[in-house]
Amino acid sequence: MRSNRPIPTPDRPNFYGRRGSRPPKASRQTLMDDLLPKLAIEYPEQAGVDPQSYFAPDRSQLWLEIGFGGGEHLAGQAEANPDIGIIGCEPYMDGVGSLIRHIGNRQLENVRVVPDDSRPLLYKLRDACFDRVFLLFPDPWPKKRHAERRFVGPKNLALLARLLKDGGEFRVASDDMQYISWTLQHLHNHPDFEWLAENPDDWRIPPADWVKTRYEQKALRQGKKCNYLRFRRKNRPTPDV
């Protein structure tokens, strides 16, 4: 049987994960029909796009959340930081609908949404455009044969290193200790990042501005331990004059 999966290309790599969801309630579908077209970012054709162009007026900083789940964290950060522009990417449409509900209820104007895989957008953005990137409770792909599907890996870390400003922050959180170990190993081996932890509380206790996700709350109710990793993008070398 022939697969309907699109043939991957450098700009549109293979995607593994959920996109479909159950049909939304009529009220949420109405909200989606009204708000999502105003907030959605289409994949650009040309490279070098400045993501400030997705906001008016320009924002003091730009943040990115990859796989925002139900949108609790993204909406909470957007509400607490109205001067900052936040781009959220999530292929699972039930999660997109949840974020749209948060945006509508809180009347947020500083959020833009990619209702699909993040990478075809990120490949087209200019260098050093984000101040902060979040990857919170991603699919851990626990089976060994699926490990290369994890977002954290050499190719995506090189992409984030290009997109983050010098001194920019990359936050990763998970309740899966295998994923935490995997992340630490890959970030330790990457020359452009440094781990900001100085003592165990720095990864056991979330940052002061943290907003819990529904997946995090579920894990905590089940007695699981969550780890919160923060990495800094090292300064780029000064070019020789």
Long-range contacts (C-beta under 8 A, 24 or more apart in sequence): 10-123, 11-120, 11-123, 11-124, 12-120, 13-117, 13-119, 13-120, 15-91, 15-117, 16-141, 16-146, 16-149, 17-91, 17-92, 17-139, 18-91, 18-92, 19-91, 19-92, 19-93, 19-116, 20-93, 21-92, 21-93, 21-94, 21-95, 21-97, 22-94, 24-94, 24-97, 28-97, 28-100, 28-101, 29-97, 31-97, 31-100, 31-101, 31-104, 32-96, 32-97, 32-100, 35-100, 35-103, 35-104, 36-96, 36-100, 36-113, 36-115, 39-100, 39-103, 39-111, 39-112, 39-113, 40-112, 40-113, 40-114, 40-115, 41-87, 41-112, 41-113, 41-114, 41-121, 43-116, 43-120, 43-121, 43-124, 44-121, 44-124, 45-124, 46-124, 47-123, 47-124, 48-124, 48-125, 48-126, 49-124, 49-125, 49-126, 50-125, 50-126, 50-129, 51-85, 51-87, 51-125, 51-126, 51-129, 51-130, 52-85, 52-129, 54-85, 54-87, 54-112, 55-85, 55-110, 55-112, 59-83, 59-84, 59-85, 59-110, 60-84, 61-85, 61-131, 61-132, 62-86, 62-87, 62-129, 62-130, 62-131, 63-87, 63-130, 63-131, 63-132, 63-133, 63-134, 64-88, 64-89, 64-118, 64-122, 64-130, 64-132, 64-133, 64-134, 64-163, 65-89, 65-133, 65-134, 65-135, 65-136, 66-118, 66-133, 66-134, 66-135, 66-138, 66-151, 67-118, 67-135, 67-136, 67-138, 67-139, 67-151, 68-95, 68-99, 68-136, 69-95, 69-98, 69-136, 69-137, 69-213, 69-214, 69-215, 70-95, 70-98, 70-99, 70-213, 70-214, 70-215, 71-95, 71-96, 71-98, 71-99, 71-100, 71-101, 71-102, 71-103, 72-98, 72-102, 72-211, 72-212, 72-213, 72-214, 73-134, 73-136, 73-211, 73-212, 73-213, 74-99, 74-102, 74-111, 74-134, 75-99, 75-102, 75-103, 75-106, 75-108, 75-111, 76-211, 77-209, 77-211, 78-103, 78-106, 78-108, 78-110, 78-111, 79-106, 79-108, 80-209, 80-211, 81-110, 82-109, 82-110, 83-110, 84-110, 84-131, 85-110, 85-111, 85-112, 86-110, 86-111, 86-112, 87-111, 87-112, 87-113, 87-114, 87-121, 88-112, 88-113, 88-114, 89-113, 89-114, 89-116, 89-117, 89-118, 89-121, 90-114, 90-115, 91-115, 91-116, 91-117, 119-156, 119-159, 122-159, 122-163, 123-159, 125-163, 127-162, 127-163, 128-162, 128-163, 128-164, 128-165, 128-166, 128-168, 128-236, 129-163, 129-165, 130-163, 130-164, 130-165, 130-168, 131-164, 131-165, 131-168, 131-169, 132-168, 132-169, 132-170, 132-171, 133-160, 133-163, 133-164, 133-168, 133-169, 133-170, 133-171, 134-171, 135-170, 135-171, 135-172, 135-173, 136-171, 136-172, 136-173, 136-213, 136-215, 136-216, 137-173, 137-174, 137-175, 137-213, 137-215, 137-216, 137-219, 138-172, 138-174, 138-179, 140-174, 140-176, 140-178, 140-179, 142-176, 142-178, 147-182, 150-179, 150-182, 152-179, 152-182, 152-183, 152-186, 152-187, 153-186, 154-186, 154-190, 157-186, 157-187, 157-190, 157-192, 157-193, 158-190, 160-233, 161-190, 161-192, 161-193, 161-233, 164-233, 165-233, 166-233, 166-234, 166-235, 166-236, 167-232, 167-233, 167-235, 168-232, 168-233, 169-196, 169-230, 169-231, 169-232, 169-233, 170-230, 170-231, 170-232, 170-233, 171-207, 171-228, 171-229, 171-230, 171-231, 172-228, 172-229, 172-231, 173-206, 173-216, 173-226, 173-227, 173-228, 173-229, 174-226, 174-227, 175-215, 175-216, 175-219, 175-224, 175-225, 175-226, 175-227, 177-225, 177-227, 180-227, 180-229, 183-229, 184-229, 187-229, 187-231, 191-234, 192-233, 192-234, 193-231, 193-232, 193-233, 193-234, 194-231, 194-232, 194-234, 195-229, 195-230, 195-231, 196-230, 196-231, 196-232, 197-229, 197-230, 202-230, 203-227, 203-228, 203-229, 204-228
